[in-house]
Amino acid sequence: MFSRRTSWDLSANRLARRLEELRAEGRELLDLAEANPTRCGLSWPADELGAALADPRVSTYEPTPQGLPEARAAVAEYLRGHGAEVPPERVLLTSSTSEAYALLFKLLCDPGDEVLVPSPSYPLLDLLAGLESAALARYPLRYDGEWHLDRAALAAAIGPRTRAVVVVSPSNPVGYALDREDLAFLEALCAERDLALVGDEVFLDTARPPRTTVAGARACLAFHLSGLSKVCGLPQLKAGWIAAAGPEERVRPALQRLELVADTWLSVSGPAQLALPALLARRERFLSPLRRRLEANRSALAREAAGAPFDLLRSGGGWAAVLRLGEVGDEEAICLRLLEERVVTQPGFFYDFERNGHLVLSLLPAPERFEDGISRIGAVLRYKRAQ
């Protein structure tokens, strides 16, 4: 009755089951996996958000497959602030970055074609590709005190059905950040192999400067993806974008096809499009306190790591932190033990780490709750090592 692309194993694992049980019991938890800024004291005031959504034009409907011109111009101005000159005509609005991926997989891939994605990485990419009947192949990110592309392994992973290379910058969860040298390598490789370069850059505003964006690509067809969810901390508005870069003879037919695909759904809401320019212009209202929160929590982790049996891996940006535990046992067992201390964490295997022994934490929780949580993590790991 159902398609093979939805034949998932929907049973909950041990960690998910125990978390559901604790929540059903009404237990108070220190959720260090929470990635929703609106639940972490980083939401916009309701009156300010309401004012941005109060445009009188919301009473009319303007079906624009590529997006309202003023909204696309606001995205172009945002990218100009990151050093990329992208005309509004090369911007297409989407309801989310997830939808942007879906549109690009439709554009670039026939069923069974491959897209290269980084590892470790966010598991959502597997679902998005599978729903479009595309396959994922992985290239590794390597850590030597900082995260790097393994360029040789990436090139070797390209096969006869590869259609695109995805780079996530800063990547989730490890915080690899694209630099000019890597962008030049990726542009040259994609141009030579006739591949598209897809840059998921939702966390770009938290990258350590200088920041490099795929929107500045010139040699190959490239797509920058982002949206209000991470740039403004407004996941509830469902407004994102694709910005195309590269040679005009590549970009023009790509946008023509994308516009027709977008016209099939017309998924971006009118109120979100109308509010986008004002909200994007005021993004520092969210980003400034966010950066302070990320820095405060990362500093607290560094202090805890100085006396705890884990290493805090260096990150180039993003909202997550990775702890390397070493030889302390099974990741899921550790996360279950931490749940008994009312601390929610995520094991590294959720993100396809090459080796066992990692925990992933969100840096969004309020600092006092975050410090309480990492203190409990340190205590559990010290006890485990002493056994």
C-alpha positions in Angstrom: 0.0 0.0 0.0 2.9 2.4 0.8 5.9 3.6 -1.1 9.3 2.1 -0.4 10.7 5.6 0.3 8.5 5.7 3.4 9.4 2.2 4.7 11.1 3.5 7.8 11.5 1.7 11.1 9.3 3.9 13.2 9.9 2.2 16.5 11.5 4.3 19.2 15.0 3.5 20.4 15.8 3.0 24.1 16.8 6.6 24.5 13.7 8.0 23.0 11.4 5.7 25.0 13.0 6.6 28.3 12.8 10.3 27.5 9.1 9.9 26.6 8.6 8.1 29.9 10.2 10.9 32.0 8.3 13.6 30.2 5.0 11.7 30.7 5.8 11.5 34.4 6.2 15.3 34.5 9.9 15.2 35.5 11.8 18.4 35.1 14.7 17.9 32.7 17.7 19.9 31.8 17.4 19.6 28.0 20.8 20.1 26.6 19.5 18.9 23.2 17.0 21.7 22.8 17.6 23.5 19.4 14.4 25.7 19.4 15.4 29.2 20.3 11.8 30.2 21.1 12.0 27.7 24.0 15.3 29.0 25.3 14.5 32.6 26.1 15.6 33.9 22.7 12.2 34.6 21.2 11.0 37.9 19.8 8.6 40.1 21.8 5.1 39.3 20.6 4.2 42.9 20.0 7.3 43.5 17.8 6.7 40.3 15.9 3.0 41.2 15.5 3.9 44.6 14.1 6.1 43.1 11.5 3.2 40.8 10.4 0.6 43.6 10.4 1.2 44.7 6.8 -2.2 45.7 5.3 -1.4 43.8 2.1 -2.0 40.5 4.0 -5.7 40.8 2.9 -4.7 40.2 -0.7 -3.1 37.3 -2.5 -0.2 37.8 -4.8 1.0 34.5 -6.3 4.6 34.9 -7.1 6.5 31.6 -7.6 9.9 33.1 -7.1 8.8 35.3 -4.2 7.8 38.9 -3.7 10.4 41.3 -5.2 11.0 43.2 -2.0 11.6 40.0 0.0 14.1 38.8 -2.6 15.8 42.2 -2.5 16.1 41.9 1.2 17.8 38.5 0.9 20.2 40.0 -1.7 21.1 42.8 0.7 21.7 40.3 3.5 24.1 38.4 1.2 25.8 41.6 0.3 26.6 42.0 4.0 28.5 38.7 3.7 30.5 39.9 0.7 28.4 38.2 -2.0 26.8 40.1 -4.8 23.7 38.2 -5.8 21.0 40.1 -7.7 17.4 39.6 -6.5 16.6 37.9 -9.7 18.8 35.0 -8.6 16.9 34.5 -5.3 13.9 32.2 -4.9 11.9 32.0 -1.7 11.0 28.7 0.0 9.0 27.8 3.1 12.1 26.4 4.8 15.6 25.1 4.1 14.2 21.6 4.1 11.9 22.6 1.2 14.9 24.2 -0.5 16.7 20.9 -0.4 13.6 19.1 -1.8 13.4 21.6 -4.7 17.1 21.2 -5.5 16.9 17.4 -5.3 14.0 17.6 -7.8 15.9 19.9 -10.0 19.2 18.0 -10.0 18.4 14.3 -9.5 16.6 11.5 -11.3 15.6 8.6 -9.0 18.8 6.8 -7.9 21.1 9.7 -8.6 23.6 10.6 -5.8 24.4 13.7 -3.7 27.6 13.9 -1.7 27.1 15.1 1.9 29.5 15.6 4.8 30.0 13.2 7.7 29.4 13.8 10.6 26.2 15.7 9.7 22.6 16.2 10.6 20.5 13.1 9.9 17.6 15.1 8.3 19.5 15.0 5.0 18.9 11.2 4.7 15.1 11.7 5.0 15.0 14.6 2.6 17.0 12.8 -0.1 15.0 9.6 0.4 11.7 11.4 -0.1 13.0 12.6 -3.4 14.2 9.1 -4.4 17.8 10.3 -4.4 20.7 8.6 -2.7 23.3 10.0 -0.4 27.0 9.3 -0.5 29.3 10.7 2.2 32.7 12.4 2.4 34.5 12.8 5.7 35.2 15.8 7.8 38.5 15.3 9.7 39.5 16.7 13.1 43.1 17.6 14.0 42.4 20.4 16.5 40.0 22.0 13.9 37.6 20.4 11.4 38.6 20.2 7.8 37.3 18.8 4.5 39.1 15.6 3.4 39.6 16.9 -0.2 41.0 13.6 -1.5 38.3 11.5 0.0 35.6 13.9 -1.3 37.0 13.7 -4.9 37.2 10.0 -4.7 33.6 9.7 -3.5 32.3 11.2 -6.8 30.7 8.5 -8.9 29.0 8.2 -12.3 25.6 9.2 -10.8 26.8 12.0 -8.5 24.9 15.2 -9.3 25.8 17.6 -6.4 28.1 18.2 -3.5 26.5 19.6 -0.3 28.7 21.6 2.1 27.2 22.7 5.4 28.9 25.8 6.9 29.1 26.0 9.8 28.2 22.3 9.9 25.8 20.8 12.4 27.0 19.6 14.8 30.7 19.8 14.5 31.1 23.4 13.3 33.3 23.0 10.3 33.3 26.4 8.5 34.0 26.9 4.8 37.0 29.1 4.0 38.2 30.7 0.7 40.6 27.8 0.0 38.0 25.2 0.4 35.5 27.2 -1.7 38.0 27.5 -4.5 38.7 23.7 -4.3 34.9 22.9 -4.4 34.2 25.3 -7.2 37.0 23.9 -9.4 36.0 20.3 -8.6 32.3 20.9 -9.3 33.1 22.8 -12.5 35.4 20.1 -13.7 32.9 17.2 -12.9 29.8 19.2 -14.0 28.3 19.1 -10.5 26.2 21.6 -8.6 27.5 22.9 -5.3 24.9 23.3 -2.6 25.7 25.4 0.5 23.6 24.9 3.6 24.5 28.1 5.4 21.7 28.6 8.0 24.3 29.1 10.8 26.5 31.4 8.7 26.0 34.4 11.1 27.6 32.5 14.0 30.7 31.5 12.0 34.0 32.9 13.1 35.1 35.7 10.8 36.1 36.0 8.1 33.0 34.2 6.8 32.9 32.6 3.4 29.7 31.8 1.5 28.8 29.6 -1.4 26.8 32.6 -2.7 30.2 34.0 -3.8 30.9 31.1 -6.2 31.7 32.0 -9.8 33.1 28.9 -11.5 30.3 26.4 -11.1 26.5 26.3 -10.5 26.0 26.9 -6.8 23.1 27.4 -4.4 23.2 29.1 -1.0 20.4 28.0 1.4 19.2 29.8 4.5 16.1 31.3 6.1 14.5 33.2 9.0 14.5 30.1 11.2 18.2 30.4 12.1 19.1 33.9 10.9 16.3 35.6 12.9 15.4 32.8 15.3 11.9 32.5 13.8 11.2 28.9 12.8 7.5 29.5 13.2 7.3 31.9 10.2 8.4 29.2 7.7 10.3 31.5 5.3 13.6 30.6 3.7 15.5 31.1 0.4 17.7 29.7 -2.3 20.3 32.1 -3.9 21.8 30.9 -7.1 25.4 31.7 -8.1 27.8 30.9 -10.9 27.9 31.3 -14.7 24.8 32.8 -16.2 24.5 30.0 -18.7 24.1 27.6 -15.8 22.0 29.8 -13.5 19.4 30.9 -16.0 18.0 27.5 -16.9 18.3 26.3 -13.3 16.1 29.2 -12.0 13.6 28.8 -14.9 13.1 25.2 -13.8 13.0 26.0 -10.1 10.4 28.7 -10.7 8.1 26.2 -12.4 8.6 23.7 -9.5 7.9 26.4 -7.0 4.8 27.5 -8.9 3.4 24.0 -8.5 3.1 24.5 -4.7 3.3 28.3 -4.0 4.2 27.2 -0.5 5.6 30.4 1.0 2.9 32.4 2.9 2.2 35.9 1.9 2.4 37.3 5.5 5.9 35.8 5.9 7.1 37.2 2.6 5.8 40.7 3.5 7.4 40.6 7.0 10.7 39.2 5.8 12.4 42.5 4.8 11.7 44.2 8.1 12.7 41.1 10.2 15.8 40.4 8.2 16.9 44.1 8.6 16.5 43.7 12.4 18.2 40.3 12.6 20.8 41.5 15.1 17.9 41.8 17.6 18.2 38.0 17.7 21.8 37.4 16.6 23.5 39.6 19.2 22.1 37.9 22.3 22.4 34.6 20.5 26.1 35.0 20.0 26.5 36.1 23.6 24.6 32.9 24.7 26.7 30.7 22.5 30.0 32.2 23.8 28.9 32.0 27.4 27.9 28.4 27.2 31.0 27.3 25.2 33.2 29.1 27.8 31.4 27.2 30.6 32.0 23.9 28.8 35.7 24.8 28.4 36.0 25.4 32.1 34.2 22.1 32.9 36.4 20.3 30.4 39.5 21.4 32.2 38.7 19.0 35.1 36.5 16.5 33.4 37.2 13.3 31.4 36.1 14.7 28.1 37.5 17.1 25.4 35.6 20.0 24.0 36.2 19.9 20.2 37.0 23.2 18.6 34.2 24.6 16.5 34.0 27.3 13.8 30.4 28.2 14.6 26.9 26.9 14.9 24.6 26.2 17.8 26.1 22.9 19.0 29.1 21.6 20.8 30.7 18.2 20.6 32.3 16.4 23.5 34.9 13.7 22.8 34.6 11.1 25.6 37.4 8.7 24.8 37.1 5.2 26.0 34.2 5.6 28.4 31.7 3.1 27.0 28.6 3.0 24.8 27.2 6.4 23.9 23.6 5.4 24.2 24.3 3.9 27.7 25.9 7.2 28.8 22.9 9.2 27.5 20.5 6.9 29.3 22.6 7.3 32.5 22.5 11.1 32.1 18.7 10.9 31.7 18.5 9.4 35.2 20.3 12.6 36.3 17.6 14.6 34.4 20.0 15.7 31.7 19.1 15.3 28.0 21.9 14.9 25.5 22.4 13.3 22.1 24.8 10.5 21.2 27.3 10.9 18.4 25.9 8.1 16.4 22.8 10.2 15.7 25.2 12.3 13.5 27.2 9.5 11.9 30.5 10.1 13.7 33.2 7.8 12.4 34.1 6.6 15.9 32.3 5.9 19.1 32.7 8.2 22.1 31.0 11.5 21.4 28.2 13.6 23.0 26.4 16.4 21.2 25.0 19.3 23.2 22.9 22.3 22.1 24.4 25.7 23.2 21.0 27.4 23.3 19.8 26.7 26.8 19.9 29.5 29.4 23.4 29.7 31.0 22.4 28.8 34.5 20.6 25.6 33.3 23.4 24.8 30.9 26.0 25.0 33.6 23.9 22.8 35.9 23.6 20.3 33.1 27.3 20.1 32.2 28.2 19.8 35.9 26.0 16.7 36.1 27.6 15.4 32.9 31.1 15.9 34.3 30.1 14.1 37.6 28.6 11.1 35.7 31.7 10.7 33.5 34.1 11.1 36.4 32.2 8.4 38.3 32.2 6.1 35.3 35.9 6.5 34.7 36.6 5.7 38.4 34.7 2.5 38.2 
